[in-house]
Amino acid sequence: MKTNIILITFLLNTCAAVDSSGQQMPLVYNVENTGADCPQPALPSLSELPGIASLPDPFQWAGSSRGRLTSRDDWRCRRSEIGAEVQQYELGTKPAPPDNLHARFSADSVLTVTLIVGNDTLTLNSKITLPDGKGPFPAVIGVGMFGRSGSLPTDIFTSRRIACIQFNESQISKAWSNLRGDGPFYKLYPDSSRSKLIAWAWGVSRIIDGLKMCPETNIDLSHLAVTGCSYAGKIALYSGAFDERIALTIAIESGGGGYTAWRVTETLSGKREILRNAQGGAWYDRGLSQFNNAVTKLPFDQHEVMAMIAPRALFVTGNPDYEWLSDESGHVASQAAHNVWKALGVPERFGFSIVGGHPHCQLPGSQRPEVEAFVDKFLLGDTTANTNISTSLYKTDLAPWIPWDTPDLSSH
């Protein structure tokens, strides 16, 4: 019976939002990658890549011959193209789930997912804190060392009867070790050039697989969120970008390699080469370093990583008190990314808030209502919650960065 309830709830919410044309836009999907069947783009070598000084046009098909998107149905495969480029040049390939995957939910509310590839085994243990009552419950996956709801105050979720699921990225690979290929993930998949960030995003996806296999967890799979701050904000962002079963992504102060655009950061005072700005070399694919002195050759930028989450919901935050977060760059990238949600007719599903006056990874009082609005709307279905949020102190001239126009795809 619980399985049937979850399935019915998912089907009702997969196509719950209606845009101005009367057509429906999914809030979430029931598969990890809806574009798995899309043609893959050409992935040229560095010497063959053209230089692009502005932020690349997210509505332009890869290569120059196909032109721009003409309907919102195009977004599924355009999103897949961006994902292929991100994996090729920045992160490395995200493996598919192994055929040998098992999950169980223990009496002490721990979800254990066991993954076996060849003779090697990786085990993920995630504590789930459930509200009282019947459920099924919406849930947030909290990434990193801050706690079961990432860096966000836990009561934002527990007071709303939302379950909290702890994701410990060290079970995949240690965050603060800059050694390539260290950790259980790399025993299953020995390519040490592959980034830790894609490995961690893979781990979040396998937790979702485990939830699907264990309906007794009482989790509403159509209302899953992921959140984290700083390095864990990057993990949350890539998890949301590469798994369409996540309805809401909240990336807190993710900085370089998160929501900030590589190209823009290169122009700011105190700029650093691309991997230095990202802070952790092993967090990224080894091949990313070739763009250290050729950032304009990168065929995508981080506004397109954020846009991979569209039409699902994304909220990002910054903290301009910390120069190394490069939040002016995040401001520009957010403005660019927002255009994708606008083109799809769902601008209220993306928001950004860049506010100082507080320590890194500590949510200030002014941002709490903004986070709560996204939680209320996209985990609890409160359509009255105002998520039209674009809070920022920056007044950067966007024209040099966003020379392309935003098409209206919502009615096509």
N, C-alpha and C positions, 0 to 999 in steps of 0.2 A: 504493500500500500504506500509506504514512504517513497519508494522508487517512482510509482505512478504520479504521486503528488509533485515530486521534483520535476518530472518530465513535463507534466501539464503546465507547471509554473514557468518552466523554461520556454515552452512553445508560445505561451502568452506574451512573454517579455522579449523574445527574440525580435519580434516585429511590432513593438509596442508604440513607437513614436511615429507620428504622421506629420509630414512637412506641408508647406503651403500648397503644393501641387496635388495633395490628396494621396500621394504615394507614401509608402512606409519605409522607414530607415531602421535597420537593426540597431538595438542597443548593445547586443552581445551576440556571439556565435557559439555553436556547439562543437566546433572543431578548432584545433590549434592554428591551422593555416588554411584559410579558404582559397588561397591562390596557389595551392600546391600543383594544380594542373596547368598553370599559366606558362606560356613560353618564357624561357630565361633570356635575359638580355645579353648582348655581347659584353665581355668584361676585358677591355683592352689592357695592355701593359702600360706602365707609367709613360713611356716615350710616345705612346699612341693616343694618350688621353689629351683632349683639348683643354686649354686654360679657361677657367670661368671666374672672372673677377667678382661678380655679384653672387648672391645666394642662388644656387641652381633652381630652375623653375620646376616645382613639384608636379605641374600639369603637363610637362613635356615628356613624351615617351623617350626612353633611352635611345640614343642615336638621333640624327636629325631628320631622317626620311619620313617618319610616321606622324610628325606634327604634334598637336596637343590633344588632350582628352576632349571628347565631345559629349560624353554622358557620364552620369555617376556610376553606371555599371562598369565603366572603364577603370574605376578606382581600384577594384579588386586586383586586377592584373598590374596596374601601375604600382600599387603598394608592394606587390610581389617583386617587381623590378627593383624598387628601392631596397627591399630586404636582401635581394641577391647582391647588390652593390655593397651594402653595409657588411655583409658576411665576407665578401671577397676582399675588401680593402681595409676594413677596420677591426672586425671581430673574429673572423674564421667561421666555419660552418657549424650551425647548431645541429647536433645529431638528432635523428628520429628516435622515438622511444624504443628501447630494446624489446624484442619479442618476449623475452623472459622477464616479466615485471610482475611483482606480487605486492599486495597491500593488505594490511590488517589494522584494526582499530581496537586498542586494548581497553581494559576496564579502567585504567587510570587516564583515559582520554589522550593517548598518544597514538598518532597515525604513523605507522612504520611502512615505508615503501622500500622494497628490496629489488635491486636491478642487477641482472646478471648478463655479462657479455663474455662469451668464451668461458675461461676459467676464473674470471675476476668478478667480484661482487661489490656493490656499493649499497650502503644502507642509509636512508634518510629517516630521521625521527623528528616529528613535529608535534609539539604539545598543542592541543586545541582546547581553548576555554569557551565553553558553551553557556549561553544564558539558560535560565530556568524556563521550563515550559516545553511545549510539543515541537515547535519548529515546523518545517525546516527553516534555518536561520541564514540570513546573509552573513558573509564572512569577509574579514580583512586578513591578508597574509602580510605580517610584519617582518621586514627583512633586516637582518643585521643585529648588532650587539646591543641596540637600545632597548629592545623588549618586544613583547608580543604584538604591539601595534606600531612597530618601527619607532620613530622618534616622536610620534604624535601622542598626546595624552590618551591613555587607554579609555578613559570614561567617555570620550567622544563616541566610542563604539559600544562599550558595555551598557551605557545609559540608554542606548537605542536598541538593545537586544540583538546586537551584532556579534557573532562569534569572532574570536581572535586566534589566528594560527601562526605559530612561531616558525620562521624559516631561518635556520642556522647555516649560513653560507660556508662555514668552515668544514662542514661535512662533505662539501664538494672540493674546495681548495681554500687555503687560508688567504684572507684579504691582504694582510700586511706582510706577507712574504712576497718579495719581488722575484722569486725564483720561478722560471717557466716550467710548467709540467709537474708541479708538486701537488699532491693531493689525490684522493681516491678517484676522482673523475678521470684523471689522466692515465690511470691503470686500465680503465675501460676503453678510453679513446686516447692512444699514446701520442697523438700529434701535439708536441709541446709548443708549437708556434701558435696554436689556437688560443684565443684569449680566455682569461678567467671570467670576463663579463658574460660571454656567451655560455660558458659552462654553468655559471650561476643561474642565468635565465633558463637554461635547460633543466636545472634542478627545481626551479619554481614550477615549471610545466609538469614535472614528474610528480610533484605534490598534488597538482590538480588531477592527474591521472589516478593517483591513490584515492582522492576524495570520490572520484567517479566510481571506483571499484568498491567503495565502502559506503553505501547509502546509510548505514547505521550511524555515521558521523552526524547525520541530521543537518547537513549543510545544503543551502539553496545554491546550486551550481550556476544558476542564471544571474546571481548577484554576488560575484566575487570581486574584491578589490585587492590591490597590492600597493604597499607603501614602504618607503625607506628614506633616509637622509644621507647626504654627502656621498660616500662611495656606495652606500646602500640605496641612495636615491638614483644612482646610475643603474644599479641592478633592477630596481623597480621599473625604471623607464624602459630598459631593454626587455624586461619580462613582459610588460604590457605591449610593447611593439611587436614581439615575436610570438605572442599567444593570444588569439582572438577570443578565448574563453574568459578573459579578464574584462569585466564590465567597466571598472574604474581604476585608473592609475593615478596615484598621488606621489609625485617625485619632489622631495623636499631638498632644496639647496644642493642640487646635483653638480653644479659647476662644470669645469672642463671635462669634455667627454660625456657630459650629461645633456642639459638643455641649452648649453651655449654653443654658438656657431664657431667652428674652427676659423673660418675666414675673418669674421668680425674680431675675434680675440686677437688675431695677429696684428690688428691695427691699433690696439689699445696700448696705453702706456704700461711699461713693465712687461711687455709681451714675452712669451717664452716659446721655444719650439714646440711643435704639436704634442709630442709625447710628454715633454716636461709639464706642459699645461694640464695634461690629463692626470699627472701625478704618479700613476702606477704603470710602468712600461709593460709588465706582464699581464695587466688587466686587459690589454689590447693585443690583437694579432701582431706578430712580428713584422708583417708587411706594412703596417701603418707608418713605420718610421721613414719609409721612402718619401713621405709627403712633408717631412720636417721643413724642407726648404722649397716645397712646391705645393703649398696648400691649395692654390687655385686649380690644380690638376685633380683634386678629389672630386669625383663626379656627383657627389651628394654633399649635404651638410646636415647638421643636427636638427634643423627645422624639419627635415624630411624624416628623420628618425621619430620625432614627435608625431608627425603627420601619419606615420604608419598605424597609430592607434585609432585614427578616425575611421568610421564615424562613432566609435566608442568614446567614453569620457576620459579626459585627462586634465589634471590640475597640477601646475608646477609653481614652485616658489623660489625666491632668491633672497639674498641678504647682502646688500651693497656695502656693509661695514667691513667685509672681508674681500680685499682686492683680488686675491687669488681665485675667487669664485667667478670672476669675470662677468658679473651680472648685467652690465650694459650689453654685452654680447648675448646674454640670455633674453634680454628685453627685445632685441632686434629679431632673434630667432623665433621668439614667441609670436611676435607680430606677423612674421612670415608664415609660421605654421598655422596660425588661426585662419588664414585664408583658405586652407583646405576644408576645415569644418564649415566655413561660410559657403564655399562652393557647393558643398554637399547639402546645404540647407539646414544645418544643425549647429549654428555658431555657439549656442549656449552649452555645448558639450566640451568646450575647451576654455580654460581660464588660467590666468597667471597673476601672481602677486609678489612684488619685489619690495620688501620692507626691511629697514634696518632698525637699530636700537635694541638689539637682543642678541644673546650668544648664539653661536652656530648650533643648529639643530635643536633649538628651543623655540617652540611655536609662540610668537607674541600674541597678546590678546586681540590685536586688530585682525590677525589672520584666522583666528579660530572660527568666527562666523562664516568665513569664506570656505574653509575646509568642511564645516558642518553642512553648508548648502550643497556641496557636491555629494557628500555622504547621503543626505536626505533625499536628493533627487535620484541618484543613480544606484543606491543600494536599497532604499526604502520606497522608491516610487512616488515621492512627493513632487508632483509636477508644479506646485506653486513656489518651490525653492528657487531663488534668484541666483543663477550661476553665470550671469553675464558679468564676469569679473576680469578687469584688466588694470590692476593696481601697480603703478610704477612711478618712480621719480624721474626717469630718464626721458629726454626730449630729443632723442637722436634722429637725425635726418635719415629717413628710411629709403628715400629715392635711389641712392646709389646701390643699396642692397637688394631692393625689391623692384626691379624695373619691369617685371612682367605683370600683366593684369590678372584678375581673378575671374575665371569664367563662372557662369551660373549653370551648374550641372544638375541642380536639384529637380528641374522640370523635364529632364531628358532621360 
